[in-house]
Amino acid sequence: MRCWYSSLSELRGKEKMENIIAQNEHVTLRELRTQISATSEGKLPTFKQLMEMKSAVVAQKVVNTALLTVYQNGYAVYEADGARTVMAVDRCKEYTYDFDNGTRITIQQELLENEEWSIRLLMEGEMRLEHNHNKTFDKFECVSLECDGSDWSAAASVDFLQEDNEVVLAEIELCRLYEAMNKLTKRQMEVIRLYFYKGMSQQAIAQKLGIGRRAVGNCIEGALKKIKKNFQKSTSQAA
């Protein structure tokens, strides 16, 4: 009898978890934060240590070939290409794409909070794996993803800074960036303009362009990867 009740309890627990995961698939990052605990300061746990905590899964999603899993204790795991990395959700705030030669694109935390939770965690996971694998460590500076949130005057900002001082990059570097952006499709250019320069949410962009919110997210992700690749290629050819 005990074995039967135990199996029934496990089945109900599994069904409950699956329902929670389904309900949270498309919630915003802000909404997800209300369902998880704050993490402790200090070093992140290893994947093994996190599994030993036996915390319940509250959200999970597959994005392309990557798997994102969020646990009730506030930690999340990003898995892709046989590798994984642990991150703390409450440390995922604004995000900065830091290109070579100081070119920087920052997305404010407030904008990301109102988007689907997987968008910000996908950015974090990809960045952490890249650094772990040392794929871009020599070409891109590691930038802080945490900030006290003060003195943000725009939803997104594009700064062209040199490594030594906050001065405008040489005209040739700006030309390389513009050349990289000009290789985007017409749709990608429009979405990037509305998202970064107009500060519109992905939902607002989707309504304006008559496309799905998910399509907007995919468009932004693809555009940023293309800019990064083309800018890097242009810089290496000029070296």
C-alpha positions as CSV (number, residue, x, y, z in Angstrom):
1,M,0.0,0.0,0.0
2,R,2.8,2.4,0.9
3,C,4.4,1.8,-2.5
4,W,1.1,2.5,-4.3
5,Y,0.5,5.7,-2.4
6,S,4.1,6.8,-2.9
7,S,3.9,6.2,-6.7
8,L,0.6,8.2,-6.8
9,S,2.1,11.0,-4.8
10,E,5.1,11.2,-7.2
11,L,2.8,11.2,-10.2
12,R,0.7,14.0,-8.8
13,G,3.9,16.0,-8.0
14,K,5.2,15.5,-11.5
15,E,1.9,16.6,-13.0
16,K,1.8,19.7,-10.8
17,M,5.4,20.6,-11.9
18,E,4.5,20.1,-15.5
19,N,1.5,22.4,-15.1
20,I,3.6,25.1,-13.5
21,I,6.2,24.9,-16.3
22,A,3.5,25.2,-18.9
23,Q,1.9,28.2,-17.2
24,N,5.3,30.0,-16.9
25,E,6.6,29.3,-20.4
26,H,5.7,32.8,-21.7
27,V,5.6,34.9,-18.5
28,T,7.7,38.0,-18.2
29,L,11.0,38.1,-16.3
30,R,9.3,40.4,-13.7
31,E,6.5,37.8,-13.2
32,L,8.9,35.0,-12.9
33,R,10.9,36.8,-10.2
34,T,7.8,36.7,-7.9
35,Q,7.8,32.9,-8.0
36,I,11.4,32.3,-7.0
37,S,13.6,33.1,-4.0
38,A,16.5,35.5,-3.8
39,T,19.9,33.9,-4.1
40,S,22.7,34.4,-1.6
41,E,25.6,36.6,-2.4
42,G,28.9,35.0,-3.3
43,K,30.0,32.2,-5.5
44,L,27.5,30.4,-7.7
45,P,26.9,26.7,-6.9
46,T,28.1,24.1,-9.4
47,F,25.6,22.2,-11.4
48,K,26.1,19.2,-9.1
49,Q,25.6,21.3,-6.0
50,L,22.5,22.8,-7.5
51,M,21.0,19.4,-8.2
52,E,21.8,18.3,-4.7
53,M,19.6,21.2,-3.4
54,K,16.6,19.4,-5.0
55,S,14.8,22.7,-5.7
56,A,11.6,22.5,-7.7
57,V,11.6,23.5,-11.4
58,V,9.3,26.5,-12.0
59,A,10.1,27.3,-15.6
60,Q,11.7,25.6,-18.5
61,K,12.0,26.3,-22.2
62,V,13.9,25.1,-25.3
63,V,15.2,27.9,-27.5
64,N,16.7,26.5,-30.7
65,T,19.1,23.9,-29.4
66,A,19.5,25.3,-25.9
67,L,17.6,24.4,-22.8
68,L,16.8,26.9,-20.0
69,T,15.6,25.7,-16.6
70,V,14.7,27.9,-13.7
71,Y,14.5,26.6,-10.1
72,Q,12.4,27.9,-7.2
73,N,15.6,28.7,-5.2
74,G,16.4,31.4,-7.7
75,Y,19.1,29.7,-9.8
76,A,18.8,28.8,-13.4
77,V,20.8,26.5,-15.8
78,Y,21.6,27.1,-19.5
79,E,22.5,23.9,-21.5
80,A,23.8,23.9,-25.1
81,D,26.1,21.7,-27.2
82,G,26.8,19.4,-24.3
83,A,27.9,22.1,-21.9
84,R,26.0,23.9,-19.1
85,T,26.3,26.9,-16.8
86,V,24.6,28.0,-13.6
87,M,23.4,31.5,-13.1
88,A,21.4,33.5,-10.5
89,V,18.2,35.0,-11.9
90,D,18.3,38.0,-9.5
91,R,21.7,39.0,-10.9
92,C,20.4,39.1,-14.4
93,K,19.7,42.8,-14.8
94,E,20.6,45.1,-17.7
95,Y,22.6,43.6,-20.4
96,T,25.5,45.0,-22.4
97,Y,26.8,43.8,-25.7
98,D,30.5,44.8,-25.6
99,F,32.1,44.8,-29.0
100,D,35.8,45.1,-29.8
101,N,37.3,48.7,-29.7
102,G,34.8,49.8,-27.0
103,T,31.6,49.8,-29.1
104,R,28.8,49.1,-26.6
105,I,25.1,48.4,-26.8
106,T,23.2,48.4,-23.5
107,I,19.7,47.2,-22.9
108,Q,18.2,48.6,-19.8
109,Q,16.9,46.3,-17.1
110,E,13.4,47.8,-17.1
111,L,12.9,46.9,-20.7
112,L,14.1,43.3,-20.2
113,E,11.9,42.9,-17.1
114,N,8.7,43.3,-19.2
115,E,9.8,40.8,-21.9
116,E,9.5,37.0,-21.8
117,W,11.9,35.6,-19.1
118,S,13.8,33.4,-21.5
119,I,15.2,36.3,-23.5
120,R,17.3,37.7,-20.7
121,L,18.4,34.3,-19.4
122,L,19.3,33.2,-22.9
123,M,21.6,36.2,-23.2
124,E,23.2,35.4,-19.9
125,G,23.7,31.7,-20.7
126,E,25.2,32.3,-24.1
127,M,27.6,34.9,-22.6
128,R,28.7,32.6,-19.8
129,L,29.4,29.7,-22.0
130,E,31.3,31.8,-24.4
131,H,33.5,33.0,-21.6
132,N,33.9,29.5,-20.1
133,H,35.0,28.2,-23.5
134,N,37.3,31.2,-24.1
135,K,35.8,31.6,-27.6
136,T,35.7,35.4,-27.5
137,F,37.6,36.3,-24.4
138,D,40.6,37.8,-26.3
139,K,38.4,40.0,-28.6
140,F,35.6,41.2,-26.4
141,E,36.0,42.8,-23.0
142,C,34.1,41.3,-20.2
143,V,31.5,43.8,-19.0
144,S,29.5,44.0,-15.8
145,L,25.9,42.8,-16.1
146,E,25.0,44.2,-12.7
147,C,24.3,47.8,-11.9
148,D,22.5,49.8,-9.2
149,G,20.1,51.0,-11.8
150,S,20.8,54.7,-11.3
151,D,21.2,57.4,-13.9
152,W,19.7,55.6,-16.9
153,S,18.3,58.2,-19.2
154,A,17.2,56.0,-22.0
155,A,15.6,52.6,-22.5
156,A,18.7,51.6,-24.5
157,S,21.9,53.3,-25.3
158,V,24.7,53.0,-27.9
159,D,28.1,54.3,-26.7
160,F,31.2,54.6,-28.8
161,L,34.0,54.7,-26.3
162,Q,37.8,54.1,-26.5
163,E,39.4,51.9,-23.8
164,D,41.3,54.8,-22.2
165,N,38.8,57.6,-22.1
166,E,35.2,58.2,-23.0
167,V,35.9,59.7,-26.4
168,V,34.3,59.2,-29.7
169,L,35.9,56.4,-31.7
170,A,37.8,57.2,-34.9
171,E,35.6,57.6,-37.9
172,I,36.9,54.4,-39.5
173,E,35.6,52.4,-36.6
174,L,32.2,53.9,-36.8
175,C,32.2,53.1,-40.5
176,R,32.9,49.5,-39.8
177,L,30.0,49.4,-37.3
178,Y,27.7,50.9,-39.8
179,E,28.8,48.6,-42.5
180,A,28.0,45.6,-40.2
181,M,24.6,47.0,-39.5
182,N,23.9,47.6,-43.2
183,K,24.2,43.9,-43.9
184,L,21.0,43.3,-41.8
185,T,17.8,42.6,-43.6
186,K,15.2,45.4,-43.9
187,R,13.0,43.7,-41.3
188,Q,16.0,43.3,-38.9
189,M,17.0,47.0,-39.3
190,E,13.4,48.1,-38.5
191,V,13.1,45.9,-35.4
192,I,16.6,47.1,-34.1
193,R,15.6,50.7,-34.7
194,L,12.3,50.4,-32.8
195,Y,13.8,48.3,-30.0
196,F,17.1,50.0,-29.2
197,Y,16.5,53.6,-30.4
198,K,12.8,54.0,-29.9
199,G,12.8,51.9,-26.7
200,M,9.6,50.0,-27.7
201,S,8.8,46.7,-26.1
202,Q,8.8,43.5,-28.2
203,Q,5.0,43.3,-27.8
204,A,4.6,46.9,-29.1
205,I,6.9,46.1,-32.0
206,A,4.9,43.0,-32.8
207,Q,1.7,44.9,-32.9
208,K,3.2,47.7,-35.0
209,L,4.6,45.3,-37.6
210,G,1.8,42.8,-37.5
211,I,4.0,39.9,-36.5
212,G,4.3,37.6,-33.5
213,R,6.2,38.6,-30.4
214,R,8.3,35.5,-30.7
215,A,9.3,36.5,-34.2
216,V,10.4,39.9,-32.9
217,G,12.6,38.2,-30.3
218,N,14.2,35.9,-32.9
219,C,14.7,38.9,-35.2
220,I,16.6,40.9,-32.5
221,E,18.7,37.9,-31.5
222,G,19.6,37.1,-35.2
223,A,20.4,40.8,-35.9
224,L,22.7,41.2,-32.9
225,K,24.6,38.0,-33.8
226,K,25.0,39.2,-37.4
227,I,26.2,42.6,-36.3
228,K,28.7,41.0,-34.0
229,K,30.0,38.6,-36.6
230,N,30.3,41.2,-39.4
231,F,31.9,43.8,-37.1
232,Q,34.5,41.3,-35.9
233,K,35.2,40.2,-39.5
234,S,35.7,43.7,-40.7
235,T,38.0,44.5,-37.8
236,S,40.2,41.4,-38.4
237,Q,40.4,42.1,-42.1
238,A,41.7,45.7,-41.4
239,A,44.3,44.4,-38.9
